[in-house]
């Protein structure tokens, strides 16, 4: 389920592009939790989704995780 949810977040960010920024505040806590998941596949997928989101949005998401 976590992998499917990551896939949905990734597709949503691609479709909404820069408009997805307004939803980041809700997605970041979930992504932060999955970055430390006990399942390595989930962890790796989360990192790939974040990189993809950064590419789509044209900015680093690091600031959202440090807040």
MIFI-170788 format. One record per residue (C-alpha): residue in three letters; x, y, z; residue number from 1. Coordinates in steps of 0.05 Angstrom, whole numbers, plus 32768, in hexadecimal, padded with zeros to 4 digits. Layout:
BEGIN
<pt code="ALA" X="X" Y="Y" Z="Z" pos="NUM"/>
...
# end
This chain:
BEGIN
<pt code="UNK" X="8000" Y="8000" Z="8000" pos="1"/>
<pt code="UNK" X="8039" Y="8030" Z="8010" pos="2"/>
<pt code="UNK" X="8059" Y="8025" Z="7FCC" pos="3"/>
<pt code="UNK" X="8017" Y="8030" Z="7FA9" pos="4"/>
<pt code="UNK" X="800C" Y="8070" Z="7FD1" pos="5"/>
<pt code="UNK" X="8051" Y="8089" Z="7FBC" pos="6"/>
<pt code="UNK" X="8040" Y="807B" Z="7F74" pos="7"/>
<pt code="UNK" X="8000" Y="80A2" Z="7F7A" pos="8"/>
<pt code="UNK" X="8025" Y="80DD" Z="7F9A" pos="9"/>
<pt code="UNK" X="8058" Y="80DB" Z="7F62" pos="10"/>
<pt code="UNK" X="8023" Y="80DB" Z="7F2C" pos="11"/>
<pt code="UNK" X="7FFB" Y="8111" Z="7F4E" pos="12"/>
<pt code="UNK" X="8038" Y="813E" Z="7F52" pos="13"/>
<pt code="UNK" X="8047" Y="8132" Z="7F09" pos="14"/>
<pt code="UNK" X="8000" Y="8142" Z="7EF3" pos="15"/>
<pt code="UNK" X="7FF9" Y="8180" Z="7F1F" pos="16"/>
<pt code="UNK" X="8041" Y="8197" Z="7F13" pos="17"/>
<pt code="UNK" X="804F" Y="81D9" Z="7F38" pos="18"/>
<pt code="UNK" X="8007" Y="81DA" Z="7F52" pos="19"/>
<pt code="UNK" X="801B" Y="819E" Z="7F7E" pos="20"/>
<pt code="UNK" X="8043" Y="81CD" Z="7FAA" pos="21"/>
<pt code="UNK" X="8005" Y="81E0" Z="7FD0" pos="22"/>
<pt code="UNK" X="7FFC" Y="8197" Z="7FE5" pos="23"/>
<pt code="UNK" X="8044" Y="818C" Z="7FFC" pos="24"/>
<pt code="UNK" X="8035" Y="81A0" Z="8044" pos="25"/>
<pt code="UNK" X="8007" Y="8164" Z="8049" pos="26"/>
<pt code="UNK" X="8034" Y="8134" Z="8024" pos="27"/>
<pt code="UNK" X="8076" Y="8144" Z="8046" pos="28"/>
<pt code="UNK" X="8068" Y="8122" Z="808A" pos="29"/>
<pt code="UNK" X="8053" Y="80E3" Z="8065" pos="30"/>
<pt code="UNK" X="8091" Y="80E5" Z="8039" pos="31"/>
<pt code="UNK" X="80BE" Y="80F1" Z="8075" pos="32"/>
<pt code="UNK" X="80A1" Y="80B4" Z="8097" pos="33"/>
<pt code="UNK" X="80AB" Y="8089" Z="805A" pos="34"/>
<pt code="UNK" X="80F3" Y="80A0" Z="8052" pos="35"/>
<pt code="UNK" X="8100" Y="8078" Z="8092" pos="36"/>
<pt code="UNK" X="80D3" Y="803C" Z="8083" pos="37"/>
<pt code="UNK" X="80E9" Y="7FF7" Z="8099" pos="38"/>
<pt code="UNK" X="80DF" Y="7FDE" Z="8052" pos="39"/>
<pt code="UNK" X="811B" Y="7FF1" Z="8027" pos="40"/>
<pt code="UNK" X="80F0" Y="7FEF" Z="7FE7" pos="41"/>
<pt code="UNK" X="80C1" Y="8024" Z="8005" pos="42"/>
<pt code="UNK" X="80FC" Y="804E" Z="801C" pos="43"/>
<pt code="UNK" X="811C" Y="804C" Z="7FD7" pos="44"/>
<pt code="UNK" X="80DA" Y="805A" Z="7FB4" pos="45"/>
<pt code="UNK" X="80CF" Y="8096" Z="7FE1" pos="46"/>
<pt code="UNK" X="8113" Y="80B3" Z="7FD0" pos="47"/>
<pt code="UNK" X="8104" Y="80AA" Z="7F85" pos="48"/>
<pt code="UNK" X="80C1" Y="80CC" Z="7F8D" pos="49"/>
<pt code="UNK" X="80E0" Y="8107" Z="7FB1" pos="50"/>
<pt code="UNK" X="8115" Y="810E" Z="7F7A" pos="51"/>
<pt code="UNK" X="80DE" Y="810B" Z="7F46" pos="52"/>
<pt code="UNK" X="80B5" Y="813F" Z="7F6B" pos="53"/>
<pt code="UNK" X="80F1" Y="816D" Z="7F70" pos="54"/>
<pt code="UNK" X="80FB" Y="8166" Z="7F25" pos="55"/>
<pt code="UNK" X="80B2" Y="8174" Z="7F17" pos="56"/>
<pt code="UNK" X="80AF" Y="81B0" Z="7F46" pos="57"/>
<pt code="UNK" X="80F3" Y="81CA" Z="7F33" pos="58"/>
<pt code="UNK" X="810A" Y="81D3" Z="7F7B" pos="59"/>
<pt code="UNK" X="8127" Y="81AB" Z="7FB4" pos="60"/>
<pt code="UNK" X="80F5" Y="8190" Z="7FE7" pos="61"/>
<pt code="UNK" X="812A" Y="818E" Z="801E" pos="62"/>
<pt code="UNK" X="810F" Y="81CF" Z="803D" pos="63"/>
<pt code="UNK" X="80CD" Y="81AC" Z="804A" pos="64"/>
<pt code="UNK" X="80EF" Y="8173" Z="8070" pos="65"/>
<pt code="UNK" X="8119" Y="81A2" Z="809B" pos="66"/>
<pt code="UNK" X="80DE" Y="81CB" Z="80B2" pos="67"/>
# end
